[in-house]
Each structure stands twice: as structure tokens, then as C-alpha cells.
Amino acid sequence: MTLDMAFQIALALAATFGTIWIRRLQKDITDLEKAVDRIRDEYQRREDAKNNYTAMMDAMRELRAAIERIDNKLDRKQDK
């Protein structure tokens, strides 16, 4: 085995391991991109959560006011 042949074998091994390493990095990047997309789809932003909470609380206040009006009407009817 000559020095030139040993160098070619070493270069081929380095290229093979380099290719495997690059493919693994590309797979990891793809997995991370999918995770970011999943997070974007599954979780809501703080601003959206605040808006939803405010809307829900407003609806609950309106519902409570309506129930209180009905309760007052029933009390007045019962007093008669």
C-alpha cells in the first residue's frame, strides 16, 4: 500500500463520515422546522389569549346581568 493509496482511502472515509454528518444535521434541521410549525399551530400568542379572555369575561358579565334581570323579574312576580 502506497502513501497515495492510503491518502485516498482516508479521504474517502472522511467524505463518507462528512456526508453522514451533514445528512444527520439536515434531518435535525427538518425536525426543528416541523416542531416550530407545530408550536405555531398549537399555541396561541399572549395577545390572542388576552383578547379571548377579555371577550369571554365580557360575555360572562352580560350573561350575569341577564340572569340578574330575570331573577329580579321573578322576585317581583312572586311578591304580587
N, C-alpha and C positions, 0 to 999 in steps of 0.2 A: 504494500500500500504506500503510495507516494504522498507527499505533503499536499500536492494539488488535489488528490482524491479525498483526503481527509478534510480539507477545507471545503470541498463541495458537499460532502456529507454533513458537516457541521452547519453549513449554510442552508441546506435543505431542512435539517431538523429545526433550525431557528425560524425558517419561513413557516414550517408546519405549526410549530407552537405559537408563533405570532398570529397566524391565521385563526387558530383555535381561540386564542385570547381575544382577538378582535370580534369574532362571532359571538363569544360569550358577552362581551361588552355591548354589542348591538342588541342582543336578546335582553339584557338588563335594561337598556335604554327603552326598548319597546315595552317591557313590563312596567316601567315607571311612567311612561306616557299613558298606558292604559289605566294605571292607578290614578293619575291626575284627572283623566276624563271621568272615571268612576266617582271620584270625590266631587268633581264639578256637578255631576248629575244627582248625587245622593244628598249632598249637604247644601243648606241654604246659607246665604250671606247674612251677616248680622243685621244689616239694614232691612233685608226682606223679612227676617224674623221679627224685628221691631214693628214693621208695618203690619204684619199679620197679627201680632199681639194687640196692637192698637185697634185694629178693625174688630177683632174678637171681643175686646173689652167694651168697645162702643156698642156692639150688638147685644152684649150681655146687659149693659146699662139700659138700653131700650127695652129689652125683654123684662127686666126687673120693673121698670116704670109701668109697662103694660100690665104686669101681674099686680102691682100695687093699685092701679086704677080699677082693675077687675075686683080686687079684694075690697076696695072702698065701696064700689057699687053694690057688692053683695052685702056688706055691712049695713048700708043704707036701706037696702031692700028688707033685710032681716029686722031692722028697727021699726019698720012700718007696721 
